[in-house]
């Protein structure tokens, strides 16, 4: 059973856990319109319908969450460098997905994926950190995405949204989620003290920026904008940075033959 079907079964059994963007729930609630173009920000779309966010990190590579994988590949395109889903800039197809063998949709372990585009694009990529930069609790960061702006409506926002969130101590986040999830050093939690301000459907795979550096990817949350269930992010830890660089290096070497 694939990830989406597995999660949808959970949903209809009224045992809702993490609400995954590619299937149903992980937009930014209570955010505001992004005014300045972010050329590296991408919308991953199936049959031209937004499902997840992502980050252009090289001219032919997009970084996103592993649970954002959609099939068949022929139905998936990536919209690059747009502030509005209705006003596309560059749209390209994809060649492949690469995700860790250790990815676990239930535990959210290693919820990270690289998408190789079917051609090189003319857009300025966003560099990932060269090494792990842990983010202290209390740090103010920004999450960006096209997710729904109303938790009761599963429809993406046409305009790119942003919201300031605060990093939450991992131990505290573990207490929030109790036995539902274990927050590891490869994850990061960030949320908002106010209700109805946070990520929701359509934000998965999008970036978490702290001091203008990408530090994580939206992985999921229980509900939308619940102060007691902060969003969990895939942290760009040493393991994840090494994994990304390993994939890119391997691909670069293979093209030399």
VENZI-V347200 format. One line per field, one symbol per residue. phi: phi as a letter, one per 40 degrees, with the letter a starting at -180 (. if undefined). burial: # if it has 16 or more other ideal C-beta (glycine too) atoms within 10 Angstrom, else .. A space follows every 50 residues. Layout:
phi->???
burial->???
//
This chain:
phi->.cdccdccddcccfbcbcccdcbaba.ccgcaccccdbcccbbcbbfgbc bacabcbacbbbbacccccbbcdccbbbcbgbcbccbcbbbbcbcabbbc ccdbcccgcfcaabbcccacbcaccbccccacbcbcdgccbbbbabcccb ccbcbcccccbbacbbcbdccccccccfccabccccbabaabcccgaica cgcdgccbbbfgbcbabcbiacgbgcdcbcccbccccddccccdcccccc ccccccc
burial->..##..#..##.....#######.#######..#...#########...# ########.###########.....##########...##.#.#..#### ..#.#..##########...#.#.##.#...#..#...#.#########. #..#.##.#####.#.##.#..##.##...#.##.#######....#### ##########..##############..#########.###.##..##.. #......
//
